[in-house]
Amino acid sequence: MTLIKKHRVRTKTSLTDTLPEMLVSALANHEDFVVTCETDPETKKKSLYVMTGNLITPEILALIRQQIEHKKEEGSTIITRDWK
């Protein structure tokens, strides 16, 4: 059997359209939704990363929460809600 590779035609959609769709999909699939940005130290170019999937283990979550707690004075925040 020959595998046929399908290429999806990508249309340029705005970030404000894409993010809500990705968030709704991640929540519906009980997946993690992570948004972070990075600045290249050499070029100063900023990149935004939006990731979904089973990404965060309980150990990683504990480390992130500790990091946020240590950086609250610098403006770091976390919001926690019960999920039903």
Backbone bond lengths (Angstrom), bond angles and torsions (degrees), N, CA, C in turn:
res aa  C-N    CA-C-N  psi(-1)  N-CA   C-N-CA  omega(-1)  CA-C   N-CA-C  phi
1 M - - - 1.443 - - 1.517 108.62 -
2 T 1.285 117.02 132.04 1.445 123.03 -179.67 1.525 109.53 -93.40
3 L 1.316 114.86 130.17 1.460 119.08 177.08 1.515 109.39 -85.61
4 I 1.300 115.48 132.19 1.457 120.81 177.94 1.513 107.78 -104.80
5 K 1.295 115.40 122.75 1.450 120.72 -179.71 1.519 109.05 -86.45
6 K 1.325 115.19 120.17 1.453 119.34 179.93 1.519 109.11 -93.52
7 H 1.294 116.21 134.53 1.458 122.00 177.11 1.517 108.36 -105.71
8 R 1.295 114.24 124.01 1.452 119.37 178.48 1.519 108.85 -84.93
9 V 1.311 116.08 129.64 1.456 120.50 176.43 1.520 106.78 -77.03
10 R 1.308 116.25 120.34 1.455 120.65 -177.95 1.516 109.90 -96.67
11 T 1.300 113.19 127.49 1.451 118.29 173.82 1.520 107.01 -101.25
12 K 1.269 116.45 146.63 1.452 121.62 -178.25 1.527 108.17 -77.00
13 T 1.337 116.32 105.69 1.458 120.81 177.11 1.511 108.23 -106.57
14 S 1.307 115.24 153.53 1.458 119.16 -177.63 1.521 110.18 -74.83
15 L 1.301 114.97 156.39 1.452 121.36 179.25 1.523 110.87 -62.60
16 T 1.317 117.08 -36.68 1.462 120.02 -179.71 1.524 112.10 -67.68
17 D 1.317 117.99 -22.37 1.465 121.18 174.57 1.521 111.45 -85.01
18 T 1.311 117.15 -37.33 1.457 122.29 -174.60 1.524 113.19 -75.34
19 L 1.335 117.89 -43.59 1.463 120.95 -175.37 1.523 114.01 -58.82
20 P 1.331 119.73 -49.19 1.465 118.16 179.80 1.526 113.07 -60.22
21 E 1.327 116.59 -38.99 1.467 120.37 179.00 1.528 110.43 -63.47
22 M 1.327 116.56 -43.23 1.466 120.11 179.25 1.526 111.16 -65.20
23 L 1.331 117.30 -40.45 1.460 121.52 179.54 1.525 110.78 -64.08
24 V 1.318 117.41 -46.94 1.468 121.03 179.50 1.530 110.30 -60.65
25 S 1.314 116.83 -42.87 1.458 121.33 179.24 1.531 111.10 -63.51
26 A 1.329 116.81 -44.37 1.470 120.53 -179.85 1.528 110.85 -63.31
27 L 1.324 116.92 -43.47 1.464 120.00 179.15 1.525 111.06 -64.56
28 A 1.328 117.10 -42.03 1.465 121.16 -179.92 1.525 111.39 -63.47
29 N 1.335 116.46 -32.75 1.468 121.20 -178.24 1.525 113.20 -96.35
30 H 1.332 116.83 8.72 1.464 122.61 -178.88 1.527 111.58 54.79
31 E 1.326 115.09 44.88 1.466 121.91 179.95 1.523 109.80 -109.91
32 D 1.314 115.51 164.63 1.450 121.75 175.06 1.526 109.13 -78.80
33 F 1.316 115.19 152.60 1.461 122.47 177.18 1.517 106.00 -132.75
34 V 1.310 117.19 113.57 1.460 122.18 -174.68 1.525 109.44 -123.58
35 V 1.322 115.46 130.40 1.464 121.17 175.03 1.519 106.65 -124.43
36 T 1.301 116.69 127.77 1.460 120.85 178.14 1.524 109.16 -148.63
37 C 1.296 115.53 159.72 1.460 118.84 177.48 1.526 109.39 -128.33
38 E 1.311 114.52 159.10 1.461 121.44 -176.86 1.527 107.55 -141.39
39 T 1.311 115.61 140.44 1.458 121.51 174.98 1.522 107.96 -113.12
40 D 1.314 115.83 123.47 1.454 120.56 177.78 1.528 108.06 -67.10
41 P 1.332 117.86 123.81 1.465 120.25 -176.83 1.529 114.05 -63.10
42 E 1.329 117.16 -28.42 1.464 120.21 -177.92 1.526 112.50 -84.96
43 T 1.331 116.33 -49.17 1.459 120.00 -175.00 1.529 113.04 -94.04
44 K 1.329 116.76 -14.01 1.474 123.52 -176.38 1.529 111.86 64.88
45 K 1.333 117.08 13.27 1.456 121.77 177.76 1.527 108.79 -74.20
46 K 1.340 115.77 133.63 1.457 120.80 179.78 1.518 109.95 -97.42
47 S 1.322 115.69 138.89 1.460 121.94 176.67 1.515 108.70 -126.35
48 L 1.314 116.34 139.92 1.455 122.93 177.39 1.518 108.11 -106.65
49 Y 1.317 116.48 133.37 1.458 122.02 178.21 1.521 108.35 -117.55
50 V 1.323 116.88 126.49 1.458 122.71 174.58 1.519 105.86 -121.08
51 M 1.336 115.68 120.70 1.458 120.37 -173.42 1.520 110.38 -128.75
52 T 1.317 116.46 140.66 1.455 121.40 173.94 1.516 108.61 -131.17
53 G 1.307 115.81 156.92 1.459 121.25 179.86 1.512 109.60 135.31
54 N 1.300 116.26 -171.80 1.460 121.69 176.67 1.522 107.21 -88.34
55 L 1.326 115.92 86.09 1.458 121.80 -169.40 1.524 114.14 -107.98
56 I 1.304 117.55 -37.34 1.458 121.76 -169.31 1.524 110.61 -103.74
57 T 1.324 116.06 116.54 1.455 121.39 175.01 1.530 108.46 -83.55
58 P 1.328 118.30 163.02 1.461 119.82 176.94 1.535 112.86 -56.53
59 E 1.317 117.00 -34.45 1.468 120.65 179.56 1.532 111.26 -68.20
60 I 1.320 116.58 -43.54 1.467 120.36 179.00 1.524 110.00 -65.58
61 L 1.332 116.99 -40.82 1.461 120.63 178.29 1.524 110.86 -60.36
62 A 1.329 117.70 -42.26 1.464 121.23 178.64 1.527 110.77 -61.84
63 L 1.338 116.91 -41.16 1.467 120.46 178.36 1.529 111.80 -65.30
64 I 1.326 116.83 -41.49 1.463 120.63 179.13 1.528 109.86 -64.47
65 R 1.322 117.14 -43.53 1.464 120.63 179.99 1.529 110.64 -62.50
66 Q 1.329 117.67 -39.75 1.474 121.05 176.64 1.522 110.51 -63.16
67 Q 1.311 116.38 -43.11 1.468 121.18 179.75 1.521 110.87 -61.27
68 I 1.312 116.67 -43.02 1.468 120.97 178.71 1.520 109.87 -64.00
69 E 1.316 117.09 -42.75 1.465 121.28 179.54 1.532 110.83 -59.99
70 H 1.325 117.54 -40.20 1.470 121.97 -179.87 1.529 112.01 -70.88
71 K 1.329 116.86 -24.69 1.463 120.22 -174.77 1.533 113.16 -107.80
72 K 1.326 116.89 17.87 1.469 119.67 -179.84 1.523 111.65 -60.85
73 E 1.318 117.50 -35.92 1.463 120.71 179.85 1.534 111.46 -65.21
74 E 1.332 116.38 -23.96 1.466 121.34 179.01 1.527 111.66 -89.25
75 G 1.326 116.99 0.37 1.457 120.47 177.05 1.513 115.84 105.28
76 S 1.325 118.53 4.48 1.465 120.13 178.78 1.526 109.80 -69.70
77 T 1.324 115.85 140.77 1.458 120.72 179.45 1.515 110.47 -136.63
78 I 1.309 114.63 157.58 1.457 121.58 175.15 1.519 106.96 -142.77
79 I 1.314 117.07 141.26 1.446 122.56 176.92 1.516 107.00 -119.92
80 T 1.326 116.54 128.72 1.457 121.47 -179.70 1.519 108.61 -122.38
81 R 1.314 116.66 131.00 1.463 122.85 177.50 1.516 108.97 -133.30
82 D 1.334 115.73 150.75 1.457 119.79 173.12 1.523 108.58 -69.73
83 W 1.310 116.28 144.29 1.463 121.57 -179.69 1.507 108.28 -117.36
84 K 1.303 116.25 126.69 1.468 120.25 -179.85 1.498 110.36 -112.64
